[in-house]
């Protein structure tokens, strides 16, 4: 989960709202860390250490490509930076497809929790939305059986739904326009908090603040409608 959320320390502020956000974030971090440690204890590093190391290297490449962009407001992203990211995502998608064909989806049993999360990070950043959707039934079964992390999967589910022009399920995907954030519409908004809690996702207020810090964007309550692509 840390890989997909790009764990970023929240700024410490003096307002009551800021203190509440920081408190919620800290509580979620503790719960997520305890769960991570329990899964590591249960599964270890998995049965295929070579594959786990390959996935780790892929994840590092993914993050290195994004590192500079994450230090800049979106308006300052250059065409060259965007192209580099897209080319890297395409290459990593192809590599992950080859891994899945050869080994099946990387589960806790095969590559440990971290290796499995690295694989989901690559899938999440893939521009091949058709493949994302194709993989979802299998991945949802694996998550239901406790073989992969449902929290990691939540973001991929939302990406695939939005790409199909449908409301997202877990509120993980936002659009950034003119320096501000707009959450894509969600299905059954009244029960969004409960769905996020079941998937071990941070509270929406905490997640929005994390994204605002990462993308140097202004938080809003505006809702964006998904367009199929």
C-alpha positions in Angstrom: 0.0 0.0 0.0 2.8 2.4 0.8 4.1 2.0 -2.8 0.8 3.0 -4.4 0.1 5.9 -2.0 3.7 7.2 -2.3 4.0 7.6 1.5 4.6 11.2 2.2 4.8 12.8 5.6 2.0 15.3 6.1 3.0 18.9 7.0 2.6 19.7 10.6 0.3 22.7 11.0 -1.0 24.5 14.0 -4.7 24.7 13.1 -7.2 22.3 14.7 -8.1 20.9 11.3 -4.4 20.3 10.5 -3.9 18.6 13.8 -6.9 16.4 13.2 -5.6 15.4 9.8 -2.2 14.6 11.2 -3.8 12.5 14.0 -5.9 10.6 11.5 -2.9 10.0 9.2 -0.8 8.8 12.1 -3.5 6.4 13.3 -3.9 5.0 9.8 -0.1 4.6 9.4 0.0 2.6 12.6 -2.7 0.3 11.5 -1.2 -0.1 8.0 2.2 -0.8 9.5 0.8 -3.4 11.9 -1.0 -5.2 9.1 2.1 -5.1 6.9 4.2 -6.6 9.6 1.7 -9.4 10.2 1.6 -10.2 6.5 5.4 -10.2 6.3 5.5 -12.6 9.3 3.0 -14.8 7.6 4.4 -14.9 4.1 8.0 -13.9 4.4 9.6 -12.9 1.1 7.7 -15.5 -0.9 9.0 -18.6 -2.7 10.6 -16.8 -5.7 13.3 -14.5 -4.5 14.6 -13.7 -8.0 11.2 -12.6 -9.2 10.7 -10.5 -6.0 14.0 -8.7 -6.8 12.9 -8.2 -10.4 9.6 -6.6 -9.2 11.5 -4.4 -6.7 13.8 -3.2 -9.5 10.7 -2.4 -11.7 9.1 -0.5 -8.9 12.3 1.6 -8.3 12.4 2.4 -12.0 8.8 3.5 -11.9 9.4 5.8 -8.9 12.6 7.2 -10.3 10.8 8.3 -13.4 8.2 10.1 -11.3 10.6 11.6 -8.7 11.3 14.9 -10.4 7.7 15.4 -11.5 6.6 15.0 -7.9 8.7 18.0 -6.9 7.0 20.3 -9.4 3.5 21.7 -9.8 1.7 19.9 -12.7 1.8 23.1 -14.7 5.6 22.9 -14.8 5.7 19.3 -16.2 7.5 19.4 -19.5 6.7 17.3 -22.6 10.0 15.5 -22.2 9.2 14.5 -18.6 5.7 13.3 -19.5 7.0 11.3 -22.5 9.7 9.7 -20.3 7.1 8.6 -17.8 4.8 7.2 -20.5 7.6 5.3 -22.2 8.7 3.9 -18.9 5.2 2.9 -18.0 4.8 1.2 -21.4 8.0 -0.8 -21.0 7.1 -1.8 -17.4 3.6 -2.9 -18.5 5.1 -5.1 -21.2 7.6 -6.6 -18.6 4.7 -7.2 -16.1 2.6 -9.0 -18.8 5.5 -11.3 -19.5 5.8 -12.1 -15.8 2.1 -12.8 -15.5 2.2 -15.1 -18.5 5.2 -17.0 -17.0 4.2 -17.1 -13.3 0.6 -16.0 -12.9 -0.1 -12.9 -10.9 2.6 -12.2 -8.2 0.9 -13.2 -4.9 2.1 -13.0 -1.3 3.0 -16.7 -1.5 5.1 -16.2 -4.6 6.9 -12.9 -3.9 5.8 -11.7 -0.5 3.7 -8.7 0.3 6.2 -6.1 -0.9 6.8 -8.0 -4.2 3.1 -8.3 -4.8 2.6 -4.5 -4.1 5.4 -3.7 -6.6 3.5 -5.6 -9.2 0.3 -3.8 -8.4 2.1 -0.4 -8.6 3.1 -1.2 -12.2 -0.4 -2.3 -13.1 -1.8 0.9 -11.5 0.4 3.1 -13.6 -0.2 1.2 -16.9 -2.0 3.1 -19.7 -3.4 -0.3 -20.9 -6.8 0.1 -19.3 -8.1 -2.9 -21.3 -5.6 -5.1 -19.7 -6.4 -3.6 -16.2 -10.0 -4.5 -16.7 -9.2 -7.9 -18.0 -7.1 -8.7 -14.9 -9.7 -7.4 -12.4 -11.8 -10.5 -11.9 -8.8 -12.6 -11.2 -7.3 -10.0 -8.9 -10.5 -9.5 -7.0 -10.7 -13.3 -6.3 -7.1 -13.2 -5.1 -7.8 -10.3 -2.8 -11.0 -12.0 -1.5 -8.9 -15.1 -0.7 -6.2 -13.0 1.1 -3.5 -13.8 -1.6 -2.9 -10.1 -2.5 -3.6 -6.8 -0.8 -7.0 -5.4 -1.4 -5.8 -1.9 -0.5 -3.4 -2.1 -3.4 -6.1 -3.3 -5.7 -8.5 -0.5 -4.9 -6.7 2.1 -6.9 -6.5 -0.2 -10.0 -10.3 -0.9 -9.7 -10.9 2.9 -9.7 -8.6 3.5 -12.6 -10.3 0.8 -14.7 -13.8 2.1 -13.8 -13.0 5.7 -14.7 -11.3 4.6 -18.0 -14.6 2.9 -18.8 -16.6 6.1 -18.1 -18.0 4.8 -14.8 -18.0 6.2 -11.3 -15.1 4.9 -9.2 -15.7 2.8 -6.1 -13.1 3.8 -3.5 -12.4 7.5 -4.2 -8.7 6.9 -5.1 -8.5 8.9 -8.3 -8.6 12.6 -8.8 -8.3 15.1 -11.7 -6.0 18.1 -11.4 -7.1 21.2 -13.2 -5.7 24.7 -12.8 -3.8 23.8 -9.7 -6.8 22.3 -7.9 -8.0 18.8 -7.2 -11.3 17.3 -8.3 -12.3 13.8 -7.1 -13.9 11.7 -9.8 -17.5 10.8 -9.0 -18.0 7.7 -6.9 -20.7 5.1 -6.8 -22.9 5.0 -3.7 -21.2 8.0 -2.0 -23.0 7.5 1.3 -21.1 4.3 1.9 -17.7 5.4 0.6 -16.1 5.8 4.0 -17.2 2.2 5.0 -15.8 0.8 1.7 -12.5 2.6 2.3 -12.3 1.3 5.8 -12.9 -2.3 4.7 -10.0 -2.0 2.2 -7.7 -0.5 4.8 -7.5 2.8 2.9 -6.8 6.1 4.7 -9.8 8.3 5.5 -10.7 10.5 2.5 -9.7 13.7 4.2 -6.3 12.3 4.9 -5.8 10.9 1.4 -6.9 14.2 -0.2 -4.3 16.1 1.9 -1.6 13.6 0.9 -2.4 14.1 -2.7 -2.4 17.9 -2.3 1.1 17.7 -0.8 2.3 15.4 -3.5 0.9 17.3 -6.5 1.2 20.8 -5.0 -2.5 21.2 -5.6 -5.4 22.9 -3.8 -8.0 20.7 -2.2 -11.6 21.2 -3.3 -14.9 19.4 -2.9 -15.5 19.6 -6.7 -16.6 16.4 -8.4 -15.3 15.4 -11.9 -17.4 13.2 -14.2 -15.4 10.3 -15.9 -15.2 10.1 -19.7 -14.5 6.7 -21.3 -11.1 6.4 -22.9 
